[in-house]
Amino acid sequence: MSWARLDDNFHDHPKIAGLENRNDALNVWVRLLTWCHKQRTGGRVPSVIANKFGTAKALDRLVAQGLFERTGDGFQFHDFADYAPARLALRREAGRIGGLQSGVARRRAADQREGANVKQTLKQPEANVEALASLLPKPVPSRPVPTQIRDIISPVSPAPAGRSVGGGR
């Protein structure tokens, strides 16, 4: 989607204030401005398009007021290149936006793959004992880790009835 910019003082500009039957001519001017931005013509408007959007009288008023210049095959917006972003800047911005969107898509795909890997890991805990063991802290000789990895994954079964837990008498 392309954009056309209008200054917020547009309505007070002497060229606009001096237009007779202003609404008709301004309607044509704004519609042709957006058409030029969409088509990326650099402000050039072929006569066929100009006549499609406005009457000859409205176009003549825009030329007389200095908003349009006549060309051999139509019209040119006055000072269009001074106020409209250059094609290179538009392409650069489109590339930047495309790169951002591509990065978002790649992150989503990676997150989905990672989610699938976690689900698969949770389905097969026995097969991942070694992987889980590598995540546990390594015992230091002065402070050994008293539990086994199998005790963490599958809890110790309760003691049979009549016996105390922990080897007590």
GROMACS elastic network, one bead per residue, 0.5 to 0.9 nm:
[ bonds ]
;  ai    aj funct       b0    kb
    1    38     6  0.74793   500
    2    34     6  0.83228   500
    2    37     6  0.62661   500
    2    38     6  0.54809   500
    2    39     6  0.88294   500
    2    40     6  0.88015   500
    3    34     6  0.71985   500
    3    37     6  0.65102   500
    3    38     6  0.74256   500
    4    30     6  0.89058   500
    4    33     6  0.68284   500
    4    34     6  0.56311   500
    4    35     6  0.89643   500
    4    36     6  0.86335   500
    4    37     6  0.60703   500
    4    38     6  0.84244   500
    4    84     6  0.78186   500
    5    33     6  0.89193   500
    5    34     6  0.88319   500
    5    83     6  0.84194   500
    5    84     6  0.76818   500
    6     9     6  0.83299   500
    6    10     6  0.66136   500
    6    30     6  0.89554   500
    7    10     6  0.51087   500
    7    11     6  0.85766   500
    8    11     6  0.74770   500
    8    12     6  0.88351   500
    9    12     6  0.54390   500
    9    13     6  0.65532   500
   10    13     6  0.54292   500
   10    16     6  0.72852   500
   11    14     6  0.85809   500
   11    16     6  0.62618   500
   11    17     6  0.68510   500
   12    15     6  0.85003   500
   12    16     6  0.68399   500
   12    17     6  0.61242   500
   13    16     6  0.53663   500
   13    17     6  0.60874   500
   13    18     6  0.85738   500
   14    18     6  0.59308   500
   14    19     6  0.87523   500
   15    18     6  0.53363   500
   15    19     6  0.67183   500
   15    62     6  0.89392   500
   15    65     6  0.57893   500
   15    66     6  0.69988   500
   15    67     6  0.72359   500
   16    19     6  0.54870   500
   16    22     6  0.74450   500
   16    26     6  0.80034   500
   16    65     6  0.78824   500
   16    67     6  0.85330   500
   17    20     6  0.83983   500
   17    22     6  0.78735   500
   18    22     6  0.81600   500
   18    65     6  0.72986   500
   19    22     6  0.50830   500
   19    23     6  0.87899   500
   19    25     6  0.76694   500
   19    26     6  0.85985   500
   19    61     6  0.69921   500
   19    62     6  0.77694   500
   19    64     6  0.89831   500
   19    65     6  0.67669   500
   20    23     6  0.85738   500
   20    25     6  0.82265   500
   20    61     6  0.75614   500
   21    24     6  0.61299   500
   21    25     6  0.69324   500
   21    26     6  0.88877   500
   21    58     6  0.85368   500
   22    25     6  0.54043   500
   22    26     6  0.58758   500
   22    27     6  0.83819   500
   22    58     6  0.88952   500
   23    26     6  0.51051   500
   23    27     6  0.59040   500
   23    28     6  0.86361   500
   24    27     6  0.52565   500
   24    28     6  0.65761   500
   24    29     6  0.88323   500
   24    54     6  0.81489   500
   24    55     6  0.88800   500
   24    58     6  0.65478   500
   25    28     6  0.52106   500
   25    29     6  0.61748   500
   25    30     6  0.87501   500
   25    54     6  0.77943   500
   25    55     6  0.87187   500
   25    57     6  0.84754   500
   25    59     6  0.69368   500
   25    61     6  0.69523   500
   25    62     6  0.66128   500
   26    30     6  0.60174   500
   26    31     6  0.83649   500
   26    58     6  0.84660   500
   26    62     6  0.83599   500
   27    30     6  0.54376   500
   27    31     6  0.61447   500
   27    32     6  0.85577   500
   27    53     6  0.87203   500
   27    54     6  0.82047   500
   28    31     6  0.52477   500
   28    32     6  0.60485   500
   28    33     6  0.84539   500
   28    50     6  0.81046   500
   28    53     6  0.59618   500
   28    54     6  0.53727   500
   28    55     6  0.83877   500
   28    58     6  0.72752   500
   28    59     6  0.76582   500
   28    62     6  0.89418   500
   29    32     6  0.52713   500
   29    33     6  0.60449   500
   29    34     6  0.87752   500
   29    53     6  0.89370   500
   29    54     6  0.86452   500
   29    58     6  0.89157   500
   29    59     6  0.83329   500
   29    62     6  0.76093   500
   29    67     6  0.82517   500
   29    68     6  0.86934   500
   29    77     6  0.89591   500
   30    34     6  0.63025   500
   30    35     6  0.85554   500
   31    34     6  0.53394   500
   31    35     6  0.61921   500
   31    36     6  0.87384   500
   31    53     6  0.71595   500
   32    36     6  0.60992   500
   32    37     6  0.86373   500
   32    43     6  0.87687   500
   32    45     6  0.74710   500
   32    49     6  0.82994   500
   32    50     6  0.71236   500
   32    53     6  0.72008   500
   33    36     6  0.52136   500
   33    37     6  0.64150   500
   33    38     6  0.87315   500
   33    43     6  0.73970   500
   33    77     6  0.80219   500
   34    37     6  0.51272   500
   34    38     6  0.61264   500
   34    39     6  0.85438   500
   35    38     6  0.51508   500
   35    39     6  0.60570   500
   35    40     6  0.81865   500
   35    41     6  0.86369   500
   35    45     6  0.85788   500
   36    39     6  0.51626   500
   36    40     6  0.55063   500
   36    41     6  0.53160   500
   36    42     6  0.67212   500
   36    43     6  0.55654   500
   36    44     6  0.69439   500
   36    45     6  0.70416   500
   37    41     6  0.69124   500
   37    42     6  0.75607   500
   37    43     6  0.76663   500
   37    84     6  0.83847   500
   38    41     6  0.81666   500
   39    42     6  0.85917   500
   40    43     6  0.77220   500
   40    44     6  0.89280   500
   40    87     6  0.76114   500
   41    44     6  0.54323   500
   41    45     6  0.74693   500
   42    45     6  0.88994   500
   42    76     6  0.84545   500
   42    77     6  0.85306   500
   42    80     6  0.69050   500
   42    81     6  0.67511   500
   42    84     6  0.80685   500
   42    86     6  0.82242   500
   42    87     6  0.83098   500
   43    75     6  0.82224   500
   43    76     6  0.54732   500
   43    77     6  0.50739   500
   43    78     6  0.80719   500
   43    79     6  0.85733   500
   43    80     6  0.55400   500
   43    81     6  0.74547   500
   43    84     6  0.86233   500
   44    71     6  0.85914   500
   44    74     6  0.74706   500
   44    75     6  0.58925   500
   44    77     6  0.66084   500
   44    80     6  0.88564   500
   45    48     6  0.82817   500
   45    49     6  0.65418   500
   45    50     6  0.62850   500
   45    73     6  0.82244   500
   45    74     6  0.56724   500
   45    75     6  0.50327   500
   45    76     6  0.60200   500
   45    77     6  0.79662   500
   46    49     6  0.54692   500
   46    50     6  0.62873   500
   46    51     6  0.87209   500
   46    71     6  0.88318   500
   46    73     6  0.57632   500
   46    75     6  0.63589   500
   46    76     6  0.86758   500
   47    51     6  0.59674   500
   47    52     6  0.83944   500
   47    73     6  0.60948   500
   47    75     6  0.68437   500
   48    51     6  0.54134   500
   48    52     6  0.62887   500
   48    73     6  0.88888   500
   48    74     6  0.77556   500
   49    53     6  0.64691   500
   49    54     6  0.87538   500
   49    74     6  0.85654   500
   50    53     6  0.53390   500
   50    54     6  0.61121   500
   50    55     6  0.81982   500
   50    56     6  0.86603   500
   50    59     6  0.77320   500
   50    74     6  0.74130   500
   50    75     6  0.77540   500
   51    54     6  0.52223   500
   51    55     6  0.60278   500
   51    56     6  0.68202   500
   51    59     6  0.82775   500
   52    55     6  0.79614   500
   54    57     6  0.81915   500
   54    58     6  0.63273   500
   54    59     6  0.67310   500
   55    58     6  0.52895   500
   55    59     6  0.63474   500
   55    60     6  0.86133   500
   56    59     6  0.51042   500
   56    60     6  0.60264   500
   56    61     6  0.86265   500
   57    60     6  0.50946   500
   57    61     6  0.62933   500
   57    62     6  0.88056   500
   58    61     6  0.51253   500
   58    62     6  0.64029   500
   58    63     6  0.88204   500
   59    62     6  0.50971   500
   59    63     6  0.63254   500
   59    64     6  0.86323   500
   59    68     6  0.79814   500
   59    75     6  0.89920   500
   60    63     6  0.50914   500
   60    64     6  0.60503   500
   60    65     6  0.85443   500
   60    68     6  0.87369   500
   61    64     6  0.50037   500
   61    65     6  0.60625   500
   61    66     6  0.86183   500
   61    67     6  0.87366   500
   61    68     6  0.89887   500
   62    65     6  0.51995   500
   62    66     6  0.63073   500
   62    67     6  0.52248   500
   62    68     6  0.56077   500
   62    69     6  0.84381   500
   63    66     6  0.51763   500
   63    67     6  0.58104   500
   63    69     6  0.56763   500
   63    70     6  0.71072   500
   63    75     6  0.86483   500
   64    67     6  0.77293   500
   64    68     6  0.79853   500
   64    69     6  0.87474   500
   65    68     6  0.78127   500
   66    69     6  0.69270   500
   66    77     6  0.89355   500
   66    78     6  0.68528   500
   67    76     6  0.87459   500
   67    77     6  0.62522   500
   67    78     6  0.53545   500
   67    79     6  0.85925   500
   68    75     6  0.62479   500
   68    76     6  0.55916   500
   68    78     6  0.52087   500
   69    74     6  0.86510   500
   69    75     6  0.55590   500
   69    76     6  0.51177   500
   69    77     6  0.63548   500
   69    78     6  0.61732   500
   70    73     6  0.81214   500
   70    74     6  0.60628   500
   70    76     6  0.63304   500
   70    77     6  0.89818   500
   71    74     6  0.51486   500
   71    75     6  0.51727   500
   71    76     6  0.65878   500
   72    75     6  0.79771   500
   76    79     6  0.86713   500
   76    80     6  0.78833   500
   77    80     6  0.53301   500
   77    81     6  0.87388   500
   78    81     6  0.84808   500
   79    82     6  0.53163   500
   79    83     6  0.69246   500
   79    84     6  0.88078   500
   80    83     6  0.56238   500
   80    84     6  0.58735   500
   81    84     6  0.54027   500
   81    85     6  0.73631   500
   81    86     6  0.71934   500
   82    85     6  0.81646   500
   83    86     6  0.89797   500
   85    88     6  0.82348   500
   85    89     6  0.62805   500
   85    90     6  0.66497   500
   86    89     6  0.52762   500
   86    90     6  0.63732   500
   86    91     6  0.87685   500
   87    91     6  0.61203   500
   87    92     6  0.84789   500
   88    91     6  0.50998   500
   88    92     6  0.60312   500
   88    93     6  0.85619   500
   89    93     6  0.61163   500
   89    94     6  0.85393   500
   90    93     6  0.51681   500
   90    94     6  0.61269   500
   90    95     6  0.85701   500
   91    94     6  0.50203   500
   91    95     6  0.60833   500
   91    96     6  0.85747   500
   92    95     6  0.51144   500
   92    96     6  0.62170   500
   92    97     6  0.87245   500
   93    96     6  0.50114   500
   93    97     6  0.61995   500
   93    98     6  0.85062   500
   94    97     6  0.51814   500
   94    98     6  0.60578   500
   94    99     6  0.85480   500
   95    99     6  0.60647   500
   95   100     6  0.86175   500
   96    99     6  0.51117   500
   96   100     6  0.63035   500
   96   101     6  0.87359   500
   97   100     6  0.51104   500
   97   101     6  0.62491   500
   97   102     6  0.85819   500
   98   101     6  0.51184   500
   98   102     6  0.60710   500
   98   103     6  0.86065   500
   99   102     6  0.50087   500
   99   103     6  0.61739   500
   99   104     6  0.86898   500
  100   103     6  0.51340   500
  100   104     6  0.63528   500
  100   105     6  0.87613   500
  101   104     6  0.51282   500
  101   105     6  0.62808   500
  101   106     6  0.86949   500
  102   105     6  0.51048   500
  102   106     6  0.61799   500
  102   107     6  0.86565   500
  103   106     6  0.50949   500
  103   107     6  0.61786   500
  103   108     6  0.86286   500
  104   107     6  0.51793   500
  104   108     6  0.62354   500
  104   109     6  0.86876   500
  105   108     6  0.51491   500
  105   109     6  0.62208   500
  105   110     6  0.86456   500
  106   109     6  0.51296   500
  106   110     6  0.61557   500
  106   111     6  0.85769   500
  107   110     6  0.50530   500
  107   111     6  0.60624   500
  107   112     6  0.85758   500
  108   111     6  0.50482   500
  108   112     6  0.61748   500
  108   113     6  0.86434   500
  109   112     6  0.51016   500
  109   113     6  0.62360   500
  109   114     6  0.85926   500
  110   113     6  0.50592   500
  110   114     6  0.60584   500
  110   115     6  0.84917   500
  111   114     6  0.50031   500
  111   115     6  0.60278   500
  111   116     6  0.86020   500
  112   116     6  0.62395   500
  112   117     6  0.86737   500
  113   116     6  0.51143   500
  113   117     6  0.62673   500
  113   118     6  0.87500   500
  114   117     6  0.50260   500
  114   118     6  0.62587   500
  114   119     6  0.86856   500
  115   118     6  0.51724   500
  115   119     6  0.62706   500
  115   120     6  0.86835   500
  116   119     6  0.51234   500
  116   120     6  0.62042   500
  116   121     6  0.86330   500
  117   120     6  0.51055   500
  117   121     6  0.61540   500
  117   122     6  0.86693   500
  118   121     6  0.50174   500
  118   122     6  0.61919   500
  118   123     6  0.86959   500
  119   122     6  0.51658   500
  119   123     6  0.63448   500
  120   123     6  0.51701   500
  120   124     6  0.66706   500
  121   124     6  0.54539   500
  121   125     6  0.63630   500
  121   127     6  0.82956   500
  121   128     6  0.69868   500
  122   125     6  0.57845   500
  122   128     6  0.88138   500
  124   127     6  0.55997   500
  124   128     6  0.67688   500
  125   128     6  0.51434   500
  125   129     6  0.65180   500
  125   132     6  0.88738   500
  125   153     6  0.78252   500
  126   129     6  0.55173   500
  126   130     6  0.87682   500
  126   153     6  0.84753   500
  127   130     6  0.76601   500
  127   131     6  0.85148   500
  128   131     6  0.51343   500
  128   132     6  0.61715   500
  128   133     6  0.85150   500
  129   132     6  0.51415   500
  129   133     6  0.59990   500
  129   134     6  0.86957   500
  129   149     6  0.73507   500
  129   150     6  0.77384   500
  129   153     6  0.80619   500
  130   134     6  0.63529   500
  130   135     6  0.89850   500
  130   149     6  0.87823   500
  131   134     6  0.53443   500
  131   135     6  0.69701   500
  132   135     6  0.52790   500
  132   136     6  0.69725   500
  132   149     6  0.78803   500
  133   136     6  0.53890   500
  133   137     6  0.85311   500
  133   149     6  0.61413   500
  134   137     6  0.78704   500
  134   138     6  0.84476   500
  135   138     6  0.88073   500
  136   149     6  0.83145   500
  137   140     6  0.89761   500
  137   145     6  0.81462   500
  138   144     6  0.83957   500
  138   145     6  0.76970   500
  139   142     6  0.83305   500
  139   143     6  0.64736   500
  139   145     6  0.52962   500
  139   146     6  0.88626   500
  140   143     6  0.51307   500
  140   144     6  0.55393   500
  140   145     6  0.78591   500
  141   144     6  0.57082   500
  143   146     6  0.88809   500
  145   148     6  0.80404   500
  147   150     6  0.83165   500
  147   151     6  0.64348   500
  147   152     6  0.75040   500
  148   151     6  0.52982   500
  148   152     6  0.68843   500
  149   152     6  0.52312   500
  149   153     6  0.64583   500
  149   154     6  0.87131   500
  150   153     6  0.51589   500
  150   154     6  0.59083   500
  150   155     6  0.79073   500
  151   154     6  0.54459   500
  151   155     6  0.53805   500
  151   156     6  0.62484   500
  152   155     6  0.62168   500
  152   156     6  0.87209   500
  154   157     6  0.86520   500
  156   159     6  0.87550   500
  157   160     6  0.89273   500
  158   161     6  0.88288   500
  158   165     6  0.83188   500
  159   162     6  0.83997   500
  159   163     6  0.65840   500
  159   164     6  0.70289   500
  159   165     6  0.61089   500
  160   163     6  0.60124   500
  160   164     6  0.82943   500
  160   165     6  0.89172   500
  161   164     6  0.81744   500
  163   167     6  0.83212   500
  163   168     6  0.83855   500
  163   169     6  0.85464   500
  164   167     6  0.64859   500
  164   168     6  0.59923   500
  164   169     6  0.74939   500
  165   168     6  0.68525   500
